[in-house]
Amino acid sequence: MQDERVERDFNARSEEEQQAFLQQTWCDHCQQVNVGMINPREYLLKGTVFIEGDCLRCGNIVLTELTEDDF
């Protein structure tokens, strides 16, 4: 059985929560923390929620995996 990505609505989160996720990032390409992201896409994959976007600095994909502490 293939686990499929289930899209979620990032905009359903509070404005405060959205801003925290958009600003508190780590870019693997830039190797820097909190450079920010744009174009967020939230989804569920294999029981884990992810928020994926584009790094504000370099444009590469930034991926945030949410833990139970984030809920």
NORDABEL-V796915 format. One record per residue. N is the residue number from 1. PHI is phi in radians with two decimals (* if undefined). PSI is psi as a letter, one per 40 degrees, with the letter a starting at -180 (NA if undefined). OMEGA is omega in degrees with one decimal (999 if undefined). Layout:
N	PHI	PSI	OMEGA
N	PHI	PSI	OMEGA
This chain:
1	*	h	-179.1
2	-1.63	h	175.3
3	-1.36	h	-178.0
4	-1.89	i	177.7
5	-1.28	h	178.9
6	-1.95	h	-178.2
7	-1.15	i	176.5
8	-2.20	i	-177.2
9	-1.69	g	178.2
10	-1.02	d	-177.7
11	-1.24	e	177.1
12	-1.34	e	177.5
13	-1.31	i	177.8
14	-1.13	i	179.7
15	-1.01	d	180.0
16	-1.10	d	179.7
17	-1.16	d	178.1
18	-1.03	d	-178.4
19	-1.09	d	178.5
20	-1.07	d	179.8
21	-1.17	d	-179.2
22	-1.28	d	-176.2
23	-1.70	d	-175.8
24	-1.60	g	-173.5
25	-2.22	i	171.0
26	-2.36	h	178.3
27	-1.83	h	178.1
28	-1.11	d	-178.7
29	-1.27	d	-179.5
30	-1.32	d	-175.1
31	1.02	f	179.4
32	-2.39	i	-179.4
33	-1.65	i	172.9
34	0.97	f	173.6
35	-1.45	e	176.1
36	1.63	i	177.1
37	-2.43	i	173.9
38	-2.23	i	178.6
39	0.98	f	-177.2
40	-1.17	i	175.1
41	-2.29	h	-178.9
42	-1.86	h	178.6
43	-2.69	i	177.6
44	-1.92	h	179.3
45	-2.47	h	179.2
46	0.93	f	176.1
47	1.43	e	-179.5
48	-2.07	h	178.3
49	-1.60	h	178.5
50	-2.17	i	168.9
51	-2.13	h	-175.7
52	-2.11	h	178.4
53	-2.71	a	-179.3
54	-1.87	h	179.0
55	-1.05	h	178.2
56	-1.15	d	-175.8
57	-1.51	d	-172.7
58	-2.03	e	178.5
59	1.54	e	177.3
60	-1.27	i	-178.2
61	-1.25	h	173.9
62	-1.93	h	-176.5
63	-2.20	h	177.1
64	-1.99	h	176.0
65	-1.73	h	-178.8
66	-1.49	h	176.1
67	-1.83	i	179.7
68	-1.03	d	178.7
69	-1.14	d	-178.5
70	-1.43	e	-177.5
71	-1.68	NA	999
